[in-house]
Amino acid sequence: MVKEVFFERHVSISWIFAALIAVMIFYISSLSFKGVGTPSALSYLYHFLIFFWLSFFLTLAMSRKNISLAIPAVFISLFYALSDEVHQLFVPGRYCSLGDFFTDSSGILLACFLYLITVKIRSKSNNNKIKNSQRINLLKITNS
């Protein structure tokens, strides 16, 4: 068994974080801005990070028992990013941006990728510990 980190042991907190982030995204997307011009680097950073964390907590919450559920978590995050852009079509002073969607998608995919890599590394490390433990036990038996 791979040693779980805090948010894996407390999945309900991961769900709460994911829900709070989703609500925050919706709220911020509902704000009207007058004279919105060219998006700044700060805007792209916001999009990348907010969807990174949404995807991270959603992937963590959904795939704790079954790692294959990481893929649906990514699709749910991508759908939410797309729906966020469509939602902005109906907010005065806001617009739908393909660039924002691609930035959101980058954050989503990176979060899932990093989580899956981390799980794989921890799993390998745990397997090595088990193998070493079995070798030690085998040596004890043969030396007895």
C-alpha positions in Angstrom: 0.0 0.0 0.0 1.3 3.4 -1.0 1.6 5.8 1.9 -1.1 8.4 1.5 -0.7 12.2 2.0 -3.1 14.3 3.9 -5.5 15.1 1.1 -5.6 11.4 0.1 -6.5 10.3 3.6 -9.1 13.1 3.9 -10.9 12.9 0.5 -13.8 14.9 1.7 -11.5 17.9 2.2 -10.3 17.5 -1.4 -13.9 17.5 -2.6 -14.6 20.7 -0.5 -11.5 22.4 -2.0 -12.5 21.4 -5.5 -16.1 22.7 -5.0 -14.9 26.0 -3.4 -12.5 26.6 -6.3 -15.3 25.9 -8.8 -17.5 28.4 -7.0 -14.7 31.0 -7.0 -14.1 30.5 -10.7 -17.9 31.0 -11.4 -18.0 34.1 -9.2 -14.9 35.7 -10.7 -16.2 34.9 -14.2 -19.5 36.7 -13.3 -17.8 40.0 -12.6 -18.3 42.6 -15.3 -15.3 44.7 -16.4 -15.4 47.8 -18.5 -12.8 48.4 -21.1 -11.2 44.9 -20.9 -8.3 45.0 -23.3 -5.6 42.6 -24.1 -5.2 39.9 -21.4 -2.1 40.4 -19.2 0.4 37.8 -18.0 -1.3 38.0 -14.6 -4.6 36.9 -16.3 -2.9 33.9 -17.9 -1.2 33.0 -14.6 -4.6 33.2 -12.8 -6.2 30.9 -15.4 -3.4 28.4 -15.3 -3.2 28.2 -11.5 -6.9 28.2 -10.7 -7.6 25.4 -13.1 -4.4 23.6 -12.0 -5.7 23.5 -8.4 -9.3 22.6 -9.5 -8.0 19.7 -11.5 -5.5 18.7 -8.8 -8.1 18.4 -6.0 -10.7 16.8 -8.3 -8.2 14.2 -9.5 -7.1 13.5 -6.0 -10.7 13.1 -4.8 -11.9 11.0 -7.6 -8.9 8.7 -8.1 -7.9 7.8 -4.5 -9.3 4.3 -4.7 -9.1 3.9 -8.5 -6.3 5.7 -10.4 -8.1 5.2 -13.7 -10.7 7.8 -12.5 -8.1 10.4 -13.1 -9.1 10.6 -16.7 -12.8 11.4 -16.0 -11.5 14.1 -13.5 -9.5 15.7 -16.4 -12.5 15.6 -18.7 -14.8 17.2 -16.0 -12.2 19.9 -15.4 -11.9 20.6 -19.1 -15.7 20.7 -19.4 -15.8 23.2 -16.6 -13.1 25.3 -18.2 -15.1 25.3 -21.5 -18.3 26.1 -19.7 -16.6 29.0 -17.9 -15.6 30.5 -21.2 -19.2 30.1 -22.6 -20.5 31.6 -19.4 -18.4 34.7 -20.0 -20.3 35.3 -23.3 -23.3 36.3 -21.2 -21.5 38.6 -18.8 -21.3 42.3 -19.9 -17.7 43.3 -20.6 -16.4 39.7 -20.7 -15.7 37.5 -23.7 -15.0 33.9 -24.6 -11.3 33.3 -25.2 -9.8 30.3 -26.8 -6.4 31.4 -25.4 -7.9 31.3 -21.9 -9.3 27.8 -22.5 -5.9 26.6 -23.7 -4.2 28.1 -20.6 -6.9 26.5 -18.4 -6.3 23.1 -20.2 -2.5 23.4 -19.7 -3.0 23.8 -15.9 -5.5 20.9 -15.8 -3.3 18.5 -17.7 -0.1 19.5 -15.7 -1.9 18.9 -12.4 -3.2 15.5 -13.4 0.2 14.5 -14.9 2.1 15.6 -11.8 -0.3 13.7 -9.5 -0.1 10.5 -11.6 3.8 10.7 -11.7 3.9 11.3 -7.9 1.6 8.2 -7.3 3.8 6.1 -9.7 7.0 7.2 -7.9 5.6 6.5 -4.5 4.3 3.1 -5.7 7.8 2.2 -7.0 9.4 3.3 -3.8 6.9 1.2 -1.8 7.5 -1.8 -4.0 11.3 -1.5 -3.5 10.8 -1.4 0.3 8.6 -4.5 0.1 11.2 -6.4 -2.0 14.0 -5.4 0.4 11.9 -6.5 3.4 11.3 -9.9 1.6 15.0 -10.3 0.9 15.8 -9.6 4.6 13.3 -12.1 5.7 14.6 -14.7 3.3 18.2 -14.1 4.5 17.0 -14.5 8.1 15.3 -17.8 7.2 18.3 -19.2 5.3 20.8 -18.2 8.0 18.7 -19.9 10.7 
